[in-house]
Amino acid sequence: MLAQSHTMKMEITAKGVFHVDKNGGQEPDLKGTFTSVMIVAGVIIAMWSSVFYLFVTR
């Protein structure tokens, strides 16, 4: 039916969509994602703060 490799497991869900498990069921490492989100949030906060400062001083 479906060929299975020892490193990649393929399953068919109820709706017929393939689910490919590449890392053996472990959760992905999201440390870089969290850092990127914090940097973007910092930039947004800095921009809003600077605009608010301009608004208050005028």
Contact map, one row per residue, 1 for C-alpha under 8 A:
1110000000000000000000000000000000000000000000000000000000
1111000000000000000000000000000000000000000000000000000000
1111100000000000000000000000000000000000000000000000000000
0111110111000000000000000000000000000000000000000000000000
0011111110000000000000000000000000000000000000000000000000
0001111110000000000000000000000000000000000000000000000000
0000111110000000000001110000000000000000000000000000000000
0001111111000000000111110000000000000000000000000000000000
0001111111100000000111010000000000000000000000000000000000
0001000111110000011110000000000000000000000000000000000000
0000000011111000011100000000000000000000000000000000000000
0000000001111111111000000000000000000000000000000000000000
0000000000111111111000000000000000000000000000000000000000
0000000000011111100000000000000000000000000000000000000000
0000000000011111100000000000000000000000000000000000000000
0000000000011111110000000000000000000000000000000000000000
0000000000011111111000000000000000000000000000000000000000
0000000001111001111100000000000000000000000000000000000000
0000000001111000111110000000000000000000000000000000000000
0000000111100000011111000000000000000000000000000000000000
0000000111000000001111111000000000000000000000000000000000
0000001110000000000111111000000000000000000000000000000000
0000001100000000000011111100000000000000000000000000000000
0000001110000000000011111100000000000000000000000000000000
0000000000000000000011111110000000000000000000000000000000
0000000000000000000000111111000000000000000000000000000000
0000000000000000000000001111100000000000000000000000000000
0000000000000000000000000111110000000000000000000000000000
0000000000000000000000000011111100000000000000000000000000
0000000000000000000000000001111111000000000000000000000000
0000000000000000000000000000111111100000000000000000000000
0000000000000000000000000000111111110000000000000000000000
0000000000000000000000000000011111111000000000000000000000
0000000000000000000000000000011111111100000000000000000000
0000000000000000000000000000001111111110000000000000000000
0000000000000000000000000000000111111111000000000000000000
0000000000000000000000000000000011111111100000000000000000
0000000000000000000000000000000001111111110000000000000000
0000000000000000000000000000000000111111111000000000000000
0000000000000000000000000000000000011111111100000000000000
0000000000000000000000000000000000001111111110000000000000
0000000000000000000000000000000000000111111111000000000000
0000000000000000000000000000000000000011111111100000000000
0000000000000000000000000000000000000001111111110000000000
0000000000000000000000000000000000000000111111111000000000
0000000000000000000000000000000000000000011111111100000000
0000000000000000000000000000000000000000001111111110000000
0000000000000000000000000000000000000000000111111111000000
0000000000000000000000000000000000000000000011111111100000
0000000000000000000000000000000000000000000001111111110000
0000000000000000000000000000000000000000000000111111111000
0000000000000000000000000000000000000000000000011111111100
0000000000000000000000000000000000000000000000001111111110
0000000000000000000000000000000000000000000000000111111111
0000000000000000000000000000000000000000000000000011111111
0000000000000000000000000000000000000000000000000001111111
0000000000000000000000000000000000000000000000000000111111
0000000000000000000000000000000000000000000000000000011111
